[in-house]
Amino acid sequence: MSNSYAKVMKNDALEYEKQFKILQKALKKKDKDMAFAAVQEMGVAIVDHRQAGRLKDDDGNIPDVAEIRRKAGFALDS
């Protein structure tokens, strides 16, 4: 059994972290174009990560983090 999805998920997580650092630098420089590009890349990385990990609900939609936690029994107190 192959865990090829684990490598994809790890690479996506690393890309997310890289883009988050770029976002932090952009915010310090007040560079909105750099910040926007970083946020876009973070979004791509998180979606790819969740798709690779098969984090989908019964309808095939990717639920948000709060929904995943709720289903797993880790609901956050409001």
Buried (B, 14 or more C-beta within 10 A) or exposed (E): EEEEEEEBBEBBBEBBEBBBEBBEEBEEEEBEEBBEBBBEBBEBBBEBBBBBBEBEEEEEEBBEEEBBEEEEEEEEEE
